[in-house]
Amino acid sequence: MATIKATAPAKVNLTLHVTGRRDDGYHLLDSLVVFAGVCDQLSATSSPDMRLSVTGPFSPGVPNDDSNLMMRAAIALQRVRGVELGAALTLEKHLPHAAGIGSGSSDAALTLAMLAELWGVPPLPADAPEVVALGADVPVCLQAPAPTRMTGIGDRLSDVPPLPDCALVLVRPPVDVPTAAVFQALTSRDGSGMDALPQGLDYDGFARWLAAQRNDLQAPAESIAPAITQAIAALRALPVVSYAGMSGSGATCYGLVKDMATARQVARRMQIAHMNWWVAPAAVLQPA
């Protein structure tokens, strides 16, 4: 039987400006999203029915029924394209979930792409209602590995100029930060949008641009989980880290560095100093 294997990268919001709130309660965002070279491992095999098995270091707590976003994505594609076949899906979970790096959304987006290939049907576009209904981060994850500007409620995507070569150190202290609580703690919901990303930035220019942007969810997340403040301070204390901030609604934080060699050095220092934190050096992915 045919089997497809692929990797679902972590999604990192390098910026996250909250620019408004709709009448239905959804917040309007403006965010630069990049994808990092640390991934979940997925596979899909032809099967008469639909099922999912989950393994890996972060498998505890991940459901394998229809409440899993991968299963919801598979069922949505199956229904829209009139597919009668099923698939045996496997997820080897290496990314922490509920951590602000969109691992569930990345898994779902990759599931849509893998099953479209496996079943020989047209893939769903990022703006398809069925994709948007899966969650605000699923459309942008369909753009991986390309850095993308995400606006609206996550449904409006636009290309950005090529980024300079760089890497990240991802750090997640062992705290949970409920997204709803973070948004509830926001003091301002109508901030300015992100500055346009200039063409042709070198690494230093990109770091300066990034430092002039915001993550409006960082302050409320820090008020809920002070360990986030500690993680960002630990990254900023290292001279080789050009900028440090929080991804999404937390609790994963990132440090921007020039290259993977530096990222590995920083990651080792962070792991030694904070043995109970999840730490991962990762390249910022670019289109082939």
C-alpha positions, 0 to 999 in steps of 0.5 A: 500500500502507498505510504507518504511520510513528511515533516510538519515544522513548528510555526513561530510568530516573530511578531503579533500585533492585535489590531482590532476585534470583530463583532463576533469576538474574533481578534484581528491580527497582523503577524510575521510567521516563519517556520522552524526546522524542528518538526513533528513526523507524519505518515499516511497509508491507504486504508479502508477506514480513517484512523490515527496513532500517536507516538513520540515524546509529546504524545501524552494528552494528544487525542487520536479520535475525531477531536484531533485536528489531523482527523478533522482535517482528513474528514473535511478533505474526504467530504469536500472531495467526495473520497470514499477511501480512508487512511491510516495516519501516524503522528510522531509528536516531537513538538510540545502542544498548546505552546504557541508554535502551532504544532497541531495546526501544522500537523493538520495542514500537512495532513491535508497536503499528504492526503490530497496526494495519497487520494489523488484529489486537488488540495484545498486552498488556504482560503477554503472555508473548510480550512479556515474552519479548522482554526486560525493557524491552519491556513498559514501552515499550508504556506510552509516553509515560506515566511508569510504575513498573516492578517485578518483572523488568520485568513489573509495571507501575503508573501514577504521579501526573502529573509536573511539566513538566520536561526532560532533557539526555541525555549518553553518553560514548563507552564501552560498559558491558555490562549483565551485567558491571554486574550482576556488579559489584553488591555488594548485591542486596537493597536497599529499594524506591523511595519512593512518588511523592507526588501533586501535586509541583511541579518543585522537589519532584520534584527533591528526591524524585528526589535521595532515590532510587537507581540501584543500578547506577550505582556498578558501572557507574562502576567499569567506565567512569569516564567515567560519573563524569565525565559526571555530575560535568559535569552536576552542576557546572551550577547549572541542573541540579537532579539528575544521574544514570545511566539504566539500566545506563549509559552514558547519563546525564541532567540534570534541568532545568526546561524545554526552553530550559534543556535546550538551553542545557545541551546546547550547553555539554556539546557544546562541552566534550565534542565526542565525547559524544552529547548530546541535550536532550529533553522528558519526555513526558506522556500527551496 
